[in-house]
Amino acid sequence: MTDPMQAAVPPMPAEEQTLFELKPAARAFPGRIFWGFVLLPVGIGLFLLLGVWYRTAATRYRLTTQRLFAQKGLVAKHLEEVELFRVKDVTLSQGFIQRLLGVGSVVVLSTDDTAPRLELAGILHPAEVKETLRNAFRAARQREGMRMAEFIPS
């Protein structure tokens, strides 16, 4: 016979595991790279190319089975974190040139107070990333015992 108190306690969640780690791709900034090389002899191009380098080197995105992290900065760091069970929707934004280059932005909308809209900009294979995020937040909601109706305002 099963103890009723034991059945009321939900099982402990599995250890948090990393699903992916990403950074923006340099090819997500074709205009800046083009003008950077064109204007390199004048000196302005160097700043454009350094800007692209900084965006790709200083930004990291990490998805675990429980949270999504967006880290920005090389020396001073800024870290945004969203619990996956708080995610409401995930959208994909990809212009014509971005589609040709295989890059885009994935926007995560959540009920998080500090990061209600979190954009993963300039990433490779954005459709795959979007689907991975969608599957991860649905699994997190299921683990937490949440239903979609809990997000719909009354």
WOURSUL-V555365 format. One record per residue. N is the residue number from 1. PHI is phi as a letter, one per 20 degrees, with the letter a starting at -180 (* if undefined). PSI is psi as a letter, one per 20 degrees, with the letter a starting at -180 (none if undefined). NEAR is the number of other C-alpha atoms within 12 Angstrom. Layout:
<<N;PHI;PSI;NEAR> <N;PHI;PSI;NEAR>>
This chain:
<<1;*;p;5> <2;e;p;7> <3;f;p;8> <4;f;h;8> <5;f;h;8> <6;f;h;10> <7;f;h;10> <8;f;h;9> <9;e;p;10> <10;f;q;13> <11;f;q;11> <12;f;p;9> <13;f;q;17> <14;f;r;13> <15;g;p;9> <16;f;p;17> <17;c;q;16> <18;f;p;19> <19;e;h;21> <20;b;q;21> <21;c;p;22> <22;c;r;29> <23;b;q;34> <24;f;q;35> <25;e;q;32> <26;f;h;30> <27;f;i;28> <28;f;i;34> <29;c;l;30> <30;f;h;21> <31;f;g;20> <32;f;h;25> <33;f;g;25> <34;g;g;19> <35;f;h;22> <36;f;g;24> <37;f;h;21> <38;f;g;17> <39;e;j;18> <40;g;g;18> <41;f;h;12> <42;e;h;13> <43;o;h;15> <44;f;h;18> <45;g;h;21> <46;f;g;21> <47;f;h;20> <48;f;g;25> <49;f;h;27> <50;f;h;22> <51;f;g;21> <52;f;g;29> <53;g;g;24> <54;f;g;22> <55;f;h;28> <56;e;h;29> <57;e;h;21> <58;e;i;25> <59;d;p;33> <60;c;p;32> <61;c;p;37> <62;c;p;29> <63;d;p;35> <64;d;a;30> <65;f;i;31> <66;c;h;32> <67;b;q;31> <68;d;p;43> <69;d;p;32> <70;c;o;32> <71;d;p;30> <72;c;q;25> <73;o;q;17> <74;e;g;16> <75;e;f;11> <76;e;p;10> <77;d;q;13> <78;c;p;16> <79;c;p;21> <80;d;q;27> <81;c;p;30> <82;c;p;35> <83;f;p;34> <84;f;h;37> <85;f;i;35> <86;e;i;36> <87;f;p;38> <88;e;g;32> <89;b;q;29> <90;c;p;32> <91;c;q;27> <92;d;p;30> <93;c;p;26> <94;b;o;26> <95;f;r;16> <96;f;g;12> <97;f;g;17> <98;f;h;26> <99;f;g;21> <100;f;h;15> <101;e;i;21> <102;m;k;25> <103;c;r;32> <104;r;a;35> <105;c;q;32> <106;d;p;33> <107;d;p;31> <108;d;p;38> <109;d;p;30> <110;b;r;27> <111;e;j;22> <112;f;p;22> <113;f;h;15> <114;e;h;15> <115;c;m;22> <116;f;h;22> <117;c;o;24> <118;c;p;31> <119;d;p;33> <120;e;n;44> <121;e;q;35> <122;m;k;37> <123;e;q;37> <124;f;q;30> <125;l;l;29> <126;f;h;34> <127;f;g;24> <128;f;g;21> <129;f;g;35> <130;g;g;29> <131;f;h;19> <132;f;g;26> <133;f;g;41> <134;f;g;30> <135;f;h;24> <136;f;g;32> <137;f;h;36> <138;f;g;27> <139;f;h;25> <140;f;g;30> <141;f;g;27> <142;f;g;20> <143;f;h;20> <144;e;i;20> <145;m;k;16> <146;e;q;19> <147;d;q;19> <148;f;h;18> <149;f;h;11> <150;f;i;15> <151;e;i;18> <152;e;p;10> <153;f;q;8> <154;e;none;5>>
